[in-house]
Amino acid sequence: MSADTCPTCNTDFYEPSLPSLCCDNCQIWFHWNCAQLTESEYEAIVADEESIWYCHNCCGIPDFTPSITTTSVWGNLKGSEIHLELSNAYSRIVGWRPNLFKLPKGAAGQSFVKEVNRLANAWTLKTNMEHVAVLAIHVMGALLLQKPGKRSTSSEHSAALTRRIELWKDGKFCELLSESEAIQKRLIAGSEKKRFQRKTILFCIHLQQRNEKICN
């Protein structure tokens, strides 16, 4: 497969000349429609310099059978409750639009890295949290690094991450999921509004041109 060829349709990127984007994990390029994105989703990704996008090959995780014991505890959750809540979160986040802020410097960023290391050690040391740890790592970024707003600042990101880390440690995944889903709904609503405005402008231009032709 050539680097100039879309791996999905095996068509050269220049024939036809379709917009494309690169997976932030495997660094492979795809036509936006071959990546199963809508036009508005593609435009949102390329418009945000901090956006992260993973192709369908990289966004999935291994289908592990949970080996968590009934004595395992994560905040207020015990045993199989941990796996069920993380699995529910994962099933919801896979279709979300890219909206993550960069990991901030300072205590908030260090706490995030420390938690990732804790989960990675739980997996590599093959503890009873092994497979839940893999699932948690995949869910963690989407729940903790959602931009609060389109123009949110670095200090707001740090404050949001500090608060969310505490909820994460307490096992309050549902609360984090609800917050992130509300943010995602605002993103979709804003995108739909822009699309409607663009279509309205195009319609007005078309109507004006049509009237001009009639008058001439």
N, C-alpha and C positions, 0 to 999 in steps of 0.2 A: 504494500500500500504506500503510495507516494504521500509526502507531506502536503502536496498541493491537491490532494483528493479527499473528498468527504468520505469517511469510513461507512456512513450509513447508505448513501446512494451510489458510491463509487464514481461520482461525477467530479470532474475538475472544477475547482472553485471559480474559474474564469469562464466556464461554459456549462450552464448559464451563470451569469454574474449575480449570484444571490448573496445577500449579506450573511456573514458568518461570525462565529465567536469561539473562543478557546476555553477548554475546560481548565479550571484553576488547579486541578489535581494531576491529571495525566498529560496536560499540555497538548491535547489533540484538538484540532479545529473541526467544527461542524457547521453545516448550513443551519440557519436559525429554524427553518421549518423542519429539517431532518432531526433537530434536537427536540421536536415536539413542543416548541414555544409558540405562543401567539405573537402577533406583531407588536402589541403593546408591551408584552413581557420582555421581548427582545430589546425594544427601545428603552425600557426602564433599566435594563442591565447595562447597556452601553452608555447610557446617560450618566450613570453613577460610577465615578472612578474608583470608589471603595467597594463596589459590589463584588461578590464572589459567586461564581456559577460552576456547578459540577454536572458533568454529563450523566446519562442514565447508567453508564457502566460504573461510575464512581460514587454515586449517591446512595447505593444500597449497602447493606451490611450482611454478614453471614447469618444464616438462619440457625442460631444456636438454640439448643434445648436447655432451658435454665437449670442450673445445678445448685440453686440457692436453697439453703436449709431454712426450716421454720424458726431457727434461732437467730437468723440474720436480722439486723436492725439498721434502718436508715431513717434517722429522725423519728417521726411518729409512725413510720411504716415498718411492717414486719413480714418476713418470709416472702411468699409469693406476691404479696401486695406491691413490693418493690418492682418486680419484673412486670406486673400488669400495668402499673402506672407509667413506667418508662416505655413500654411497648405501645401504649395508647398515645403517648406524646410523639413517639417516632412516626407512627402511622399518620399523624396529623401534619408534621413539619415537612415531610418529603415533597409536598407540592407548594410550599411557600415561596414567595418571591424573595430574591436576594435583598437583604436589608440589614446587614451586620456592620457594626462599627469596628474599627481597628482596636486591638487590645491596648488599653491605656497603660501608661507608665505608672509607677508608684504601687501603693499597697493593694489597690483593686486588681491590677494586672498580675501582681505576684500571687495573690490569693487564687486567681483563676488557674495559673500555671501549677501551683501547688496541688490544686484539686485534680487537675489532669494527671499529674505525676502519681497521686494517690491511687487513682483508678487504674492507671497503667501498671502500677506495682501489684494491685489486686489481681490483675490478669496474668502478668508474667510469673507471679509466685503461685499461681493456680490455687487461690483461696476459694472458699465457698461463694465468693462474690465474683468469681472469674468472668462468667458470661454476662452477668448484669453490668459489669464494669465496661465491657466493650460497647454495649448498648448505651450506657450512660454517656460515654465519651462522644458518641455520635449525636446524642440529643443535646448535650450541654451547650454547645455554641449557639444553636438556634434559640434556646430559651434564655440564655444569659447575655447575649451580645446583640439583641435587637435594638436598632436605633429608636429612641423614644419618639423622635419627630424628624421631619425632613431636614430641618436646619438645626438639629440639636448639637450642642457644643461638646468639646472634650471633657469639660468638667461635669457636664450632665451625664455623659457616658460613664465616667468614673463613679458618680453617685449611684447611677442605676445598677452598675455591676456590683458595687458593694452591697446594696440592698438585696439584689437577686442571689448573690452568693449565699447569704444567710438563709434565704428561703430554700435554696438548693440543699444546703447542709441539713435543713430540718425536714427534707423529703417532701416539701410542698410543691410538687411538680404540677399539680392541677392549677394552683394559683399562678405559677409562672406561665403555664400554657395559656390560661385565660388572658393574661396581660399581653402575651405575644400575639395571640389570635386577634385581639382588638387592634393592635398595631397593623397587622396584615390586612384587616378589613379596611382600615383608613387608606392604606396604600392602594388597594383595588379601587376604592371609591374615587380617590384622586385621579387614578389613571383613566377610569371610565369618564370622569368629568372632562379631562383634557381631550379624550377622544371625541366626545360629543361636541365640544367647542370647536375642534378642528373640522369636524364634519359640517358644522353649522357655517363656518367661514367658507369652506369650499362650496357649499350649496349657494351661499350668497354671491360668491364670485361667479359661479356658473349662471345664476339667474341674471346677474348684471350683464354678463357677456351675451346672453340670449336676448335680453331686452335691447341691447345695443344693435344686434344684428337685425332685429325686427324694425327698429327705428331707421336703420340705413336702407 
